[in-house]
Amino acid sequence: MKKKNVAKMFFTSLLKSLVCIAVILGVGFASYKISYSVLSGADENGSDPIDSLKDIIDEATTDEISKNLIYVSNDKNKITHIMLEICNTKTYNMDYVTIPVRTDYTIPSVMYRKLCQVNQEIPQVVRIAKLKQYFEDENDAYGYGVLIFEKMLGTDISYYTAIDQETYESHYVQKNVTVAYQSKSSLNNTPGPDGVTPSSPTVLQAKMKISLLSDAYKNQIKDLGHDKEKIADYIKDQYERVSSNLTEYNKIGYVEAYEKMDAELYHYWGVPGIYNGKVFEVDAKAAKKALKRLAENTEKYTAIQDFAKVNMVIPPSSGKLPENTGTASSKGLKIYVLNGSRIAGVASSTKQELESAGYTVPQVGNYTAETLTTTRIKVSKEGQGEDLKQYFNNPEVVVGGVTEGYDIEIILGTMDAN
């Protein structure tokens, strides 16, 4: 009798255990199906698979105008390129502003004292190319670099992104351009022939190399086909290869803007400033004004940028410089180019540049009276030579003293030899 009771109790317990296991497995399977259905967005009602991406876009913190400072560095611990990427989520414009890495910047005293607490060896005059060498940790270099650039350019920077040289070479190319900008700064306003320094803003010119998206990179962007999911996946893939203080999550918040942008209509600029020998000096006042104008531009770009003149003077949507009313063209006049910089080959390269633009340069030579810093344009008559100023760094125009047999004489200074 006892054996039957024991056997009955054993089978009853076993049956209860099996039922409990079945219930647990059933609950687990049901939870899996529910979770899978929610996460995949594939419920009975056929919900949109982009719903989860939309939630991310809605919740991510984004700026209407984001400014991304892009660092490019090589394996020798040097910064090789700097760009400020301005993404406008209202007009869907994308602008890239190149800042030459040969820029020297004097850190303001208050800021310098604070930076010395981080690294006592940091110099007050920093060379942008050596930024990573001033800090032990590269993220410190990039982060404190943002603060330095904010002071230098007079603008807020949203975040930074650092890429390596190989990525830069596969995504960007360089182009030689003439950058026009407006300035009242004593840095760039030199006295005219009458010895008076202009007090009102003047249009200045600077030659530099700027970074542009390569055709191959533009084609990669086009292949995404304005598809939000593809763009989001592309951002995730790219952010695995870079260093940034912006999270991948927040970067995806810009997907809707990227979806509506056309890579062919991106615009490219050079920061206002001049080369003094091989060192670039940013015109802080002009840079602040130019960047503010780009950020506040309310017109959407509808045409491919014209690089005949990279114009930082007027709203970029207008696409041209102010007309020089009453200024005679120098085309058809005889121009004599002299090298006053003592740097070999400058006159010949200038002759080629001017002739390719339609000017007549029968001869080049050397100017031995002195070594000039600023290029001098001598003209036979008042009003001549104004159209030639765009090819040089803030040249002075002088009436008279032109070599016999020529209408215009250009004596090149060291500022245009680099």
PyMOL commands that set and color helices and strands:
alter all, ss='L'
color gray80, all
select helices_A, chain A and resi 2-40+51-59+109-118+128-134+138-153+165-171+215-223+228-239+248-260+263-265+284-295+316-318+346-356+386-391+414-416
alter helices_A, ss='H'
color red, helices_A
select strands_A, chain A and resi 65-73+79-88+93-98+104-106+125-127+159-164+172-183+202-213+243-244+267-270+273-276+279-282+310-311+334-339+360-366+376-379+396-399+408-412
alter strands_A, ss='S'
color yellow, strands_A
deselect
rebuild
show_as cartoon
